[in-house]
Amino acid sequence: MRKPTVAELGVDPDTLDWKRSGTGEGVIEVAFVGEWTLLRTSGDLISVFDEHEWACFLDGVKKGEFDHAAS
């Protein structure tokens, strides 16, 4: 299955219920649209993940694979 773009999902990003990782600039925001997970940083580029990709991303976060990017 090909991954859809945000436009192909037919949603307006401004109307989604974005969950924020914190406050201020550069925070990560996540929204769920059906089987798809959308990820953005402060309203910029939005990435679309399927369920498997999202599970792998979360696994990497839990294992500290992205800690160097936060420092």
mmCIF file of the N, C-alpha and C atoms, coordinates in Angstrom:
data_MODEL
# 
_entry.id   MODEL 
# 
loop_
_atom_site.group_PDB 
_atom_site.id 
_atom_site.type_symbol 
_atom_site.label_atom_id 
_atom_site.label_alt_id 
_atom_site.label_comp_id 
_atom_site.label_asym_id 
_atom_site.label_entity_id 
_atom_site.label_seq_id 
_atom_site.pdbx_PDB_ins_code 
_atom_site.Cartn_x 
_atom_site.Cartn_y 
_atom_site.Cartn_z 
_atom_site.occupancy 
_atom_site.B_iso_or_equiv 
_atom_site.pdbx_formal_charge 
_atom_site.auth_seq_id 
_atom_site.auth_comp_id 
_atom_site.auth_asym_id 
_atom_site.auth_atom_id 
_atom_site.pdbx_PDB_model_num 
ATOM 1   N N  . MET A 1 1  ? 0.845  -1.172 0.000  1.00 0.00 ? 1  MET A N  1 
ATOM 2   C CA . MET A 1 1  ? 0.000  0.000  0.000  1.00 0.00 ? 1  MET A CA 1 
ATOM 3   C C  . MET A 1 1  ? 0.891  1.237  0.000  1.00 0.00 ? 1  MET A C  1 
ATOM 4   N N  . ARG A 1 2  ? 0.586  2.175  -0.864 1.00 0.00 ? 2  ARG A N  1 
ATOM 5   C CA . ARG A 1 2  ? 1.328  3.432  -0.929 1.00 0.00 ? 2  ARG A CA 1 
ATOM 6   C C  . ARG A 1 2  ? 0.843  4.364  0.172  1.00 0.00 ? 2  ARG A C  1 
ATOM 7   N N  . LYS A 1 3  ? 1.775  5.052  0.787  1.00 0.00 ? 3  LYS A N  1 
ATOM 8   C CA . LYS A 1 3  ? 1.441  5.974  1.863  1.00 0.00 ? 3  LYS A CA 1 
ATOM 9   C C  . LYS A 1 3  ? 0.838  7.251  1.267  1.00 0.00 ? 3  LYS A C  1 
ATOM 10  N N  . PRO A 1 4  ? -0.295 7.732  1.821  1.00 0.00 ? 4  PRO A N  1 
ATOM 11  C CA . PRO A 1 4  ? -0.910 8.945  1.294  1.00 0.00 ? 4  PRO A CA 1 
ATOM 12  C C  . PRO A 1 4  ? -0.217 10.207 1.811  1.00 0.00 ? 4  PRO A C  1 
ATOM 13  N N  . THR A 1 5  ? -0.410 11.275 1.086  1.00 0.00 ? 5  THR A N  1 
ATOM 14  C CA . THR A 1 5  ? 0.015  12.585 1.575  1.00 0.00 ? 5  THR A CA 1 
ATOM 15  C C  . THR A 1 5  ? -1.093 13.117 2.485  1.00 0.00 ? 5  THR A C  1 
ATOM 16  N N  . VAL A 1 6  ? -0.815 14.198 3.173  1.00 0.00 ? 6  VAL A N  1 
ATOM 17  C CA . VAL A 1 6  ? -1.843 14.816 4.007  1.00 0.00 ? 6  VAL A CA 1 
ATOM 18  C C  . VAL A 1 6  ? -3.022 15.251 3.139  1.00 0.00 ? 6  VAL A C  1 
ATOM 19  N N  . ALA A 1 7  ? -2.733 15.812 1.984  1.00 0.00 ? 7  ALA A N  1 
ATOM 20  C CA . ALA A 1 7  ? -3.807 16.245 1.078  1.00 0.00 ? 7  ALA A CA 1 
ATOM 21  C C  . ALA A 1 7  ? -4.668 15.057 0.643  1.00 0.00 ? 7  ALA A C  1 
ATOM 22  N N  . GLU A 1 8  ? -4.037 13.929 0.369  1.00 0.00 ? 8  GLU A N  1 
ATOM 23  C CA . GLU A 1 8  ? -4.780 12.740 -0.056 1.00 0.00 ? 8  GLU A CA 1 
ATOM 24  C C  . GLU A 1 8  ? -5.627 12.162 1.073  1.00 0.00 ? 8  GLU A C  1 
ATOM 25  N N  . LEU A 1 9  ? -5.237 12.417 2.318  1.00 0.00 ? 9  LEU A N  1 
ATOM 26  C CA . LEU A 1 9  ? -6.061 11.972 3.446  1.00 0.00 ? 9  LEU A CA 1 
ATOM 27  C C  . LEU A 1 9  ? -7.335 12.804 3.553  1.00 0.00 ? 9  LEU A C  1 
ATOM 28  N N  . GLY A 1 10 ? -7.330 13.963 2.907  1.00 0.00 ? 10 GLY A N  1 
ATOM 29  C CA . GLY A 1 10 ? -8.528 14.796 2.903  1.00 0.00 ? 10 GLY A CA 1 
ATOM 30  C C  . GLY A 1 10 ? -8.807 15.482 4.222  1.00 0.00 ? 10 GLY A C  1 
ATOM 31  N N  . VAL A 1 11 ? -7.764 15.779 4.979  1.00 0.00 ? 11 VAL A N  1 
ATOM 32  C CA . VAL A 1 11 ? -7.951 16.444 6.265  1.00 0.00 ? 11 VAL A CA 1 
ATOM 33  C C  . VAL A 1 11 ? -7.293 17.821 6.230  1.00 0.00 ? 11 VAL A C  1 
ATOM 34  N N  . ASP A 1 12 ? -7.832 18.716 7.029  1.00 0.00 ? 12 ASP A N  1 
ATOM 35  C CA . ASP A 1 12 ? -7.236 20.035 7.203  1.00 0.00 ? 12 ASP A CA 1 
ATOM 36  C C  . ASP A 1 12 ? -6.379 19.963 8.469  1.00 0.00 ? 12 ASP A C  1 
ATOM 37  N N  . PRO A 1 13 ? -5.059 20.053 8.348  1.00 0.00 ? 13 PRO A N  1 
ATOM 38  C CA . PRO A 1 13 ? -4.191 19.942 9.528  1.00 0.00 ? 13 PRO A CA 1 
ATOM 39  C C  . PRO A 1 13 ? -4.555 20.912 10.650 1.00 0.00 ? 13 PRO A C  1 
ATOM 40  N N  . ASP A 1 14 ? -5.105 22.061 10.315 1.00 0.00 ? 14 ASP A N  1 
ATOM 41  C CA . ASP A 1 14 ? -5.459 23.042 11.337 1.00 0.00 ? 14 ASP A CA 1 
ATOM 42  C C  . ASP A 1 14 ? -6.631 22.608 12.205 1.00 0.00 ? 14 ASP A C  1 
ATOM 43  N N  . THR A 1 15 ? -7.398 21.621 11.749 1.00 0.00 ? 15 THR A N  1 
ATOM 44  C CA . THR A 1 15 ? -8.562 21.171 12.522 1.00 0.00 ? 15 THR A CA 1 
ATOM 45  C C  . THR A 1 15 ? -8.286 19.897 13.323 1.00 0.00 ? 15 THR A C  1 
ATOM 46  N N  . LEU A 1 16 ? -7.090 19.329 13.180 1.00 0.00 ? 16 LEU A N  1 
ATOM 47  C CA . LEU A 1 16 ? -6.773 18.084 13.882 1.00 0.00 ? 16 LEU A CA 1 
ATOM 48  C C  . LEU A 1 16 ? -6.450 18.331 15.348 1.00 0.00 ? 16 LEU A C  1 
ATOM 49  N N  . ASP A 1 17 ? -6.613 17.308 16.160 1.00 0.00 ? 17 ASP A N  1 
ATOM 50  C CA . ASP A 1 17 ? -6.292 17.362 17.590 1.00 0.00 ? 17 ASP A CA 1 
ATOM 51  C C  . ASP A 1 17 ? -4.828 16.962 17.757 1.00 0.00 ? 17 ASP A C  1 
ATOM 52  N N  . TRP A 1 18 ? -3.921 17.940 17.670 1.00 0.00 ? 18 TRP A N  1 
ATOM 53  C CA . TRP A 1 18 ? -2.486 17.687 17.765 1.00 0.00 ? 18 TRP A CA 1 
ATOM 54  C C  . TRP A 1 18 ? -2.074 17.549 19.226 1.00 0.00 ? 18 TRP A C  1 
ATOM 55  N N  . LYS A 1 19 ? -1.352 16.486 19.537 1.00 0.00 ? 19 LYS A N  1 
ATOM 56  C CA . LYS A 1 19 ? -0.773 16.271 20.871 1.00 0.00 ? 19 LYS A CA 1 
ATOM 57  C C  . LYS A 1 19 ? 0.645  16.822 20.829 1.00 0.00 ? 19 LYS A C  1 
ATOM 58  N N  . ARG A 1 20 ? 0.996  17.681 21.783 1.00 0.00 ? 20 ARG A N  1 
ATOM 59  C CA . ARG A 1 20 ? 2.305  18.347 21.790 1.00 0.00 ? 20 ARG A CA 1 
ATOM 60  C C  . ARG A 1 20 ? 3.236  17.715 22.812 1.00 0.00 ? 20 ARG A C  1 
ATOM 61  N N  . SER A 1 21 ? 4.525  17.668 22.475 1.00 0.00 ? 21 SER A N  1 
ATOM 62  C CA . SER A 1 21 ? 5.529  17.101 23.374 1.00 0.00 ? 21 SER A CA 1 
ATOM 63  C C  . SER A 1 21 ? 5.959  18.093 24.449 1.00 0.00 ? 21 SER A C  1 
ATOM 64  N N  . GLY A 1 22 ? 5.556  19.332 24.319 1.00 0.00 ? 22 GLY A N  1 
ATOM 65  C CA . GLY A 1 22 ? 5.928  20.351 25.293 1.00 0.00 ? 22 GLY A CA 1 
ATOM 66  C C  . GLY A 1 22 ? 5.420  21.701 24.829 1.00 0.00 ? 22 GLY A C  1 
ATOM 67  N N  . THR A 1 23 ? 6.082  22.756 25.290 1.00 0.00 ? 23 THR A N  1 
ATOM 68  C CA . THR A 1 23 ? 5.707  24.104 24.887 1.00 0.00 ? 23 THR A CA 1 
ATOM 69  C C  . THR A 1 23 ? 6.891  24.765 24.201 1.00 0.00 ? 23 THR A C  1 
ATOM 70  N N  . GLY A 1 24 ? 6.634  25.851 23.527 1.00 0.00 ? 24 GLY A N  1 
ATOM 71  C CA . GLY A 1 24 ? 7.715  26.580 22.882 1.00 0.00 ? 24 GLY A CA 1 
ATOM 72  C C  . GLY A 1 24 ? 7.941  26.123 21.457 1.00 0.00 ? 24 GLY A C  1 
ATOM 73  N N  . GLU A 1 25 ? 9.011  26.656 20.877 1.00 0.00 ? 25 GLU A N  1 
ATOM 74  C CA . GLU A 1 25 ? 9.332  26.345 19.489 1.00 0.00 ? 25 GLU A CA 1 
ATOM 75  C C  . GLU A 1 25 ? 10.033 24.998 19.370 1.00 0.00 ? 25 GLU A C  1 
ATOM 76  N N  . GLY A 1 26 ? 9.828  24.333 18.244 1.00 0.00 ? 26 GLY A N  1 
ATOM 77  C CA . GLY A 1 26 ? 10.517 23.080 17.969 1.00 0.00 ? 26 GLY A CA 1 
ATOM 78  C C  . GLY A 1 26 ? 9.934  21.855 18.632 1.00 0.00 ? 26 GLY A C  1 
ATOM 79  N N  . VAL A 1 27 ? 8.765  21.985 19.270 1.00 0.00 ? 27 VAL A N  1 
ATOM 80  C CA . VAL A 1 27 ? 8.164  20.805 19.885 1.00 0.00 ? 27 VAL A CA 1 
ATOM 81  C C  . VAL A 1 27 ? 7.605  19.894 18.803 1.00 0.00 ? 27 VAL A C  1 
ATOM 82  N N  . ILE A 1 28 ? 7.476  18.649 19.125 1.00 0.00 ? 28 ILE A N  1 
ATOM 83  C CA . ILE A 1 28 ? 6.897  17.674 18.206 1.00 0.00 ? 28 ILE A CA 1 
ATOM 84  C C  . ILE A 1 28 ? 5.401  17.613 18.471 1.00 0.00 ? 28 ILE A C  1 
ATOM 85  N N  . GLU A 1 29 ? 4.631  17.557 17.384 1.00 0.00 ? 29 GLU A N  1 
ATOM 86  C CA . GLU A 1 29 ? 3.185  17.431 17.481 1.00 0.00 ? 29 GLU A CA 1 
ATOM 87  C C  . GLU A 1 29 ? 2.754  16.182 16.713 1.00 0.00 ? 29 GLU A C  1 
ATOM 88  N N  . VAL A 1 30 ? 1.808  15.447 17.288 1.00 0.00 ? 30 VAL A N  1 
ATOM 89  C CA . VAL A 1 30 ? 1.332  14.201 16.695 1.00 0.00 ? 30 VAL A CA 1 
ATOM 90  C C  . VAL A 1 30 ? -0.193 14.239 16.625 1.00 0.00 ? 30 VAL A C  1 
ATOM 91  N N  . ALA A 1 31 ? -0.735 13.794 15.491 1.00 0.00 ? 31 ALA A N  1 
ATOM 92  C CA . ALA A 1 31 ? -2.185 13.660 15.331 1.00 0.00 ? 31 ALA A CA 1 
ATOM 93  C C  . ALA A 1 31 ? -2.460 12.309 14.678 1.00 0.00 ? 31 ALA A C  1 
ATOM 94  N N  . PHE A 1 32 ? -3.610 11.749 14.986 1.00 0.00 ? 32 PHE A N  1 
ATOM 95  C CA . PHE A 1 32 ? -3.991 10.444 14.454 1.00 0.00 ? 32 PHE A CA 1 
ATOM 96  C C  . PHE A 1 32 ? -5.197 10.602 13.532 1.00 0.00 ? 32 PHE A C  1 
ATOM 97  N N  . VAL A 1 33 ? -5.077 10.036 12.319 1.00 0.00 ? 33 VAL A N  1 
ATOM 98  C CA . VAL A 1 33 ? -6.144 10.085 11.318 1.00 0.00 ? 33 VAL A CA 1 
ATOM 99  C C  . VAL A 1 33 ? -6.363 8.658  10.847 1.00 0.00 ? 33 VAL A C  1 
ATOM 100 N N  . GLY A 1 34 ? -7.377 8.002  11.394 1.00 0.00 ? 34 GLY A N  1 
ATOM 101 C CA . GLY A 1 34 ? -7.619 6.606  11.044 1.00 0.00 ? 34 GLY A CA 1 
ATOM 102 C C  . GLY A 1 34 ? -6.411 5.760  11.382 1.00 0.00 ? 34 GLY A C  1 
ATOM 103 N N  . GLU A 1 35 ? -5.913 5.020  10.407 1.00 0.00 ? 35 GLU A N  1 
ATOM 104 C CA . GLU A 1 35 ? -4.754 4.161  10.621 1.00 0.00 ? 35 GLU A CA 1 
ATOM 105 C C  . GLU A 1 35 ? -3.422 4.901  10.482 1.00 0.00 ? 35 GLU A C  1 
ATOM 106 N N  . TRP A 1 36 ? -3.464 6.186  10.189 1.00 0.00 ? 36 TRP A N  1 
ATOM 107 C CA . TRP A 1 36 ? -2.263 6.967  9.926  1.00 0.00 ? 36 TRP A CA 1 
ATOM 108 C C  . TRP A 1 36 ? -1.912 7.860  11.109 1.00 0.00 ? 36 TRP A C  1 
ATOM 109 N N  . THR A 1 37 ? -0.612 8.039  11.327 1.00 0.00 ? 37 THR A N  1 
ATOM 110 C CA . THR A 1 37 ? -0.108 8.948  12.346 1.00 0.00 ? 37 THR A CA 1 
ATOM 111 C C  . THR A 1 37 ? 0.631  10.075 11.636 1.00 0.00 ? 37 THR A C  1 
ATOM 112 N N  . LEU A 1 38 ? 0.287  11.310 11.982 1.00 0.00 ? 38 LEU A N  1 
ATOM 113 C CA . LEU A 1 38 ? 0.925  12.482 11.399 1.00 0.00 ? 38 LEU A CA 1 
ATOM 114 C C  . LEU A 1 38 ? 1.852  13.101 12.437 1.00 0.00 ? 38 LEU A C  1 
ATOM 115 N N  . LEU A 1 39 ? 3.027  13.502 11.998 1.00 0.00 ? 39 LEU A N  1 
ATOM 116 C CA . LEU A 1 39 ? 4.030  14.082 12.887 1.00 0.00 ? 39 LEU A CA 1 
ATOM 117 C C  . LEU A 1 39 ? 4.519  15.385 12.280 1.00 0.00 ? 39 LEU A C  1 
ATOM 118 N N  . ARG A 1 40 ? 4.611  16.428 13.091 1.00 0.00 ? 40 ARG A N  1 
ATOM 119 C CA . ARG A 1 40 ? 5.138  17.702 12.613 1.00 0.00 ? 40 ARG A CA 1 
ATOM 120 C C  . ARG A 1 40 ? 5.880  18.394 13.752 1.00 0.00 ? 40 ARG A C  1 
ATOM 121 N N  . THR A 1 41 ? 6.662  19.377 13.390 1.00 0.00 ? 41 THR A N  1 
ATOM 122 C CA . THR A 1 41 ? 7.329  20.210 14.380 1.00 0.00 ? 41 THR A CA 1 
ATOM 123 C C  . THR A 1 41 ? 6.853  21.643 14.185 1.00 0.00 ? 41 THR A C  1 
ATOM 124 N N  . SER A 1 42 ? 6.139  22.132 15.151 1.00 0.00 ? 42 SER A N  1 
ATOM 125 C CA . SER A 1 42 ? 5.640  23.509 15.154 1.00 0.00 ? 42 SER A CA 1 
ATOM 126 C C  . SER A 1 42 ? 4.976  23.931 13.852 1.00 0.00 ? 42 SER A C  1 
ATOM 127 N N  . GLY A 1 43 ? 4.170  23.043 13.266 1.00 0.00 ? 43 GLY A N  1 
ATOM 128 C CA . GLY A 1 43 ? 3.382  23.396 12.106 1.00 0.00 ? 43 GLY A CA 1 
ATOM 129 C C  . GLY A 1 43 ? 4.098  23.329 10.774 1.00 0.00 ? 43 GLY A C  1 
ATOM 130 N N  . ASP A 1 44 ? 5.345  22.914 10.766 1.00 0.00 ? 44 ASP A N  1 
ATOM 131 C CA . ASP A 1 44 ? 6.087  22.849 9.515  1.00 0.00 ? 44 ASP A CA 1 
ATOM 132 C C  . ASP A 1 44 ? 5.710  21.588 8.747  1.00 0.00 ? 44 ASP A C  1 
ATOM 133 N N  . LEU A 1 45 ? 6.657  21.004 8.066  1.00 0.00 ? 45 LEU A N  1 
ATOM 134 C CA . LEU A 1 45 ? 6.463  19.792 7.275  1.00 0.00 ? 45 LEU A CA 1 
ATOM 135 C C  . LEU A 1 45 ? 5.772  18.709 8.096  1.00 0.00 ? 45 LEU A C  1 
ATOM 136 N N  . ILE A 1 46 ? 4.798  18.060 7.498  1.00 0.00 ? 46 ILE A N  1 
ATOM 137 C CA . ILE A 1 46 ? 4.078  16.977 8.167  1.00 0.00 ? 46 ILE A CA 1 
ATOM 138 C C  . ILE A 1 46 ? 4.480  15.656 7.538  1.00 0.00 ? 46 ILE A C  1 
ATOM 139 N N  . SER A 1 47 ? 4.927  14.715 8.369  1.00 0.00 ? 47 SER A N  1 
ATOM 140 C CA . SER A 1 47 ? 5.273  13.366 7.922  1.00 0.00 ? 47 SER A CA 1 
ATOM 141 C C  . SER A 1 47 ? 4.118  12.430 8.244  1.00 0.00 ? 47 SER A C  1 
ATOM 142 N N  . VAL A 1 48 ? 3.882  11.463 7.357  1.00 0.00 ? 48 VAL A N  1 
ATOM 143 C CA . VAL A 1 48 ? 2.812  10.484 7.533  1.00 0.00 ? 48 VAL A CA 1 
ATOM 144 C C  . VAL A 1 48 ? 3.447  9.123  7.790  1.00 0.00 ? 48 VAL A C  1 
ATOM 145 N N  . PHE A 1 49 ? 3.002  8.444  8.848  1.00 0.00 ? 49 PHE A N  1 
ATOM 146 C CA . PHE A 1 49 ? 3.514  7.125  9.206  1.00 0.00 ? 49 PHE A CA 1 
ATOM 147 C C  . PHE A 1 49 ? 2.378  6.113  9.198  1.00 0.00 ? 49 PHE A C  1 
ATOM 148 N N  . ASP A 1 50 ? 2.653  4.898  8.697  1.00 0.00 ? 50 ASP A N  1 
ATOM 149 C CA . ASP A 1 50 ? 1.667  3.841  8.871  1.00 0.00 ? 50 ASP A CA 1 
ATOM 150 C C  . ASP A 1 50 ? 1.876  3.232  10.257 1.00 0.00 ? 50 ASP A C  1 
ATOM 151 N N  . GLU A 1 51 ? 1.051  2.285  10.636 1.00 0.00 ? 51 GLU A N  1 
ATOM 152 C CA . GLU A 1 51 ? 1.110  1.731  11.991 1.00 0.00 ? 51 GLU A CA 1 
ATOM 153 C C  . GLU A 1 51 ? 2.458  1.086  12.299 1.00 0.00 ? 51 GLU A C  1 
ATOM 154 N N  . HIS A 1 52 ? 3.023  0.359  11.339 1.00 0.00 ? 52 HIS A N  1 
ATOM 155 C CA . HIS A 1 52 ? 4.312  -0.311 11.545 1.00 0.00 ? 52 HIS A CA 1 
ATOM 156 C C  . HIS A 1 52 ? 5.433  0.712  11.699 1.00 0.00 ? 52 HIS A C  1 
ATOM 157 N N  . GLU A 1 53 ? 5.455  1.711  10.839 1.00 0.00 ? 53 GLU A N  1 
ATOM 158 C CA . GLU A 1 53 ? 6.491  2.745  10.925 1.00 0.00 ? 53 GLU A CA 1 
ATOM 159 C C  . GLU A 1 53 ? 6.410  3.491  12.251 1.00 0.00 ? 53 GLU A C  1 
ATOM 160 N N  . TRP A 1 54 ? 5.187  3.789  12.696 1.00 0.00 ? 54 TRP A N  1 
ATOM 161 C CA . TRP A 1 54 ? 5.013  4.509  13.955 1.00 0.00 ? 54 TRP A CA 1 
ATOM 162 C C  . TRP A 1 54 ? 5.496  3.651  15.129 1.00 0.00 ? 54 TRP A C  1 
ATOM 163 N N  . ALA A 1 55 ? 5.189  2.365  15.108 1.00 0.00 ? 55 ALA A N  1 
ATOM 164 C CA . ALA A 1 55 ? 5.647  1.458  16.169 1.00 0.00 ? 55 ALA A CA 1 
ATOM 165 C C  . ALA A 1 55 ? 7.177  1.403  16.201 1.00 0.00 ? 55 ALA A C  1 
ATOM 166 N N  . CYS A 1 56 ? 7.808  1.358  15.036 1.00 0.00 ? 56 CYS A N  1 
ATOM 167 C CA . CYS A 1 56 ? 9.276  1.344  14.965 1.00 0.00 ? 56 CYS A CA 1 
ATOM 168 C C  . CYS A 1 56 ? 9.867  2.654  15.477 1.00 0.00 ? 56 CYS A C  1 
ATOM 169 N N  . PHE A 1 57 ? 9.241  3.776  15.135 1.00 0.00 ? 57 PHE A N  1 
ATOM 170 C CA . PHE A 1 57 ? 9.698  5.068  15.621 1.00 0.00 ? 57 PHE A CA 1 
ATOM 171 C C  . PHE A 1 57 ? 9.619  5.124  17.145 1.00 0.00 ? 57 PHE A C  1 
ATOM 172 N N  . LEU A 1 58 ? 8.491  4.731  17.704 1.00 0.00 ? 58 LEU A N  1 
ATOM 173 C CA . LEU A 1 58 ? 8.337  4.743  19.159 1.00 0.00 ? 58 LEU A CA 1 
ATOM 174 C C  . LEU A 1 58 ? 9.332  3.815  19.837 1.00 0.00 ? 58 LEU A C  1 
ATOM 175 N N  . ASP A 1 59 ? 9.598  2.665  19.234 1.00 0.00 ? 59 ASP A N  1 
ATOM 176 C CA . ASP A 1 59 ? 10.582 1.737  19.776 1.00 0.00 ? 59 ASP A CA 1 
ATOM 177 C C  . ASP A 1 59 ? 11.962 2.393  19.809 1.00 0.00 ? 59 ASP A C  1 
ATOM 178 N N  . GLY A 1 60 ? 12.318 3.101  18.750 1.00 0.00 ? 60 GLY A N  1 
ATOM 179 C CA . GLY A 1 60 ? 13.600 3.799  18.709 1.00 0.00 ? 60 GLY A CA 1 
ATOM 180 C C  . GLY A 1 60 ? 13.700 4.888  19.762 1.00 0.00 ? 60 GLY A C  1 
ATOM 181 N N  . VAL A 1 61 ? 12.603 5.603  19.980 1.00 0.00 ? 61 VAL A N  1 
ATOM 182 C CA . VAL A 1 61 ? 12.583 6.640  21.019 1.00 0.00 ? 61 VAL A CA 1 
ATOM 183 C C  . VAL A 1 61 ? 12.806 6.005  22.381 1.00 0.00 ? 61 VAL A C  1 
ATOM 184 N N  . LYS A 1 62 ? 12.096 4.915  22.660 1.00 0.00 ? 62 LYS A N  1 
ATOM 185 C CA . LYS A 1 62 ? 12.233 4.238  23.951 1.00 0.00 ? 62 LYS A CA 1 
ATOM 186 C C  . LYS A 1 62 ? 13.641 3.720  24.183 1.00 0.00 ? 62 LYS A C  1 
ATOM 187 N N  . LYS A 1 63 ? 14.315 3.343  23.115 1.00 0.00 ? 63 LYS A N  1 
ATOM 188 C CA . LYS A 1 63 ? 15.683 2.813  23.222 1.00 0.00 ? 63 LYS A CA 1 
ATOM 189 C C  . LYS A 1 63 ? 16.740 3.905  23.223 1.00 0.00 ? 63 LYS A C  1 
ATOM 190 N N  . GLY A 1 64 ? 16.303 5.180  23.096 1.00 0.00 ? 64 GLY A N  1 
ATOM 191 C CA . GLY A 1 64 ? 17.249 6.282  23.132 1.00 0.00 ? 64 GLY A CA 1 
ATOM 192 C C  . GLY A 1 64 ? 17.975 6.554  21.827 1.00 0.00 ? 64 GLY A C  1 
ATOM 193 N N  . GLU A 1 65 ? 17.486 6.013  20.730 1.00 0.00 ? 65 GLU A N  1 
ATOM 194 C CA . GLU A 1 65 ? 18.160 6.171  19.445 1.00 0.00 ? 65 GLU A CA 1 
ATOM 195 C C  . GLU A 1 65 ? 18.163 7.603  18.934 1.00 0.00 ? 65 GLU A C  1 
ATOM 196 N N  . PHE A 1 66 ? 17.301 8.455  19.478 1.00 0.00 ? 66 PHE A N  1 
ATOM 197 C CA . PHE A 1 66 ? 17.232 9.834  19.012 1.00 0.00 ? 66 PHE A CA 1 
ATOM 198 C C  . PHE A 1 66 ? 17.722 10.837 20.054 1.00 0.00 ? 66 PHE A C  1 
ATOM 199 N N  . ASP A 1 67 ? 18.287 10.345 21.148 1.00 0.00 ? 67 ASP A N  1 
ATOM 200 C CA . ASP A 1 67 ? 18.737 11.230 22.218 1.00 0.00 ? 67 ASP A CA 1 
ATOM 201 C C  . ASP A 1 67 ? 19.768 12.240 21.744 1.00 0.00 ? 67 ASP A C  1 
ATOM 202 N N  . HIS A 1 68 ? 20.646 11.841 20.837 1.00 0.00 ? 68 HIS A N  1 
ATOM 203 C CA . HIS A 1 68 ? 21.681 12.760 20.348 1.00 0.00 ? 68 HIS A CA 1 
ATOM 204 C C  . HIS A 1 68 ? 21.076 13.947 19.597 1.00 0.00 ? 68 HIS A C  1 
ATOM 205 N N  . ALA A 1 69 ? 19.905 13.761 18.998 1.00 0.00 ? 69 ALA A N  1 
ATOM 206 C CA . ALA A 1 69 ? 19.270 14.841 18.255 1.00 0.00 ? 69 ALA A CA 1 
ATOM 207 C C  . ALA A 1 69 ? 18.684 15.897 19.191 1.00 0.00 ? 69 ALA A C  1 
ATOM 208 N N  . ALA A 1 70 ? 18.407 15.523 20.423 1.00 0.00 ? 70 ALA A N  1 
ATOM 209 C CA . ALA A 1 70 ? 17.808 16.449 21.383 1.00 0.00 ? 70 ALA A CA 1 
ATOM 210 C C  . ALA A 1 70 ? 18.849 17.308 22.083 1.00 0.00 ? 70 ALA A C  1 
ATOM 211 N N  . SER A 1 71 ? 20.112 16.952 21.945 1.00 0.00 ? 71 SER A N  1 
ATOM 212 C CA . SER A 1 71 ? 21.136 17.730 22.661 1.00 0.00 ? 71 SER A CA 1 
ATOM 213 C C  . SER A 1 71 ? 21.849 18.723 21.771 1.00 0.00 ? 71 SER A C  1 
# 
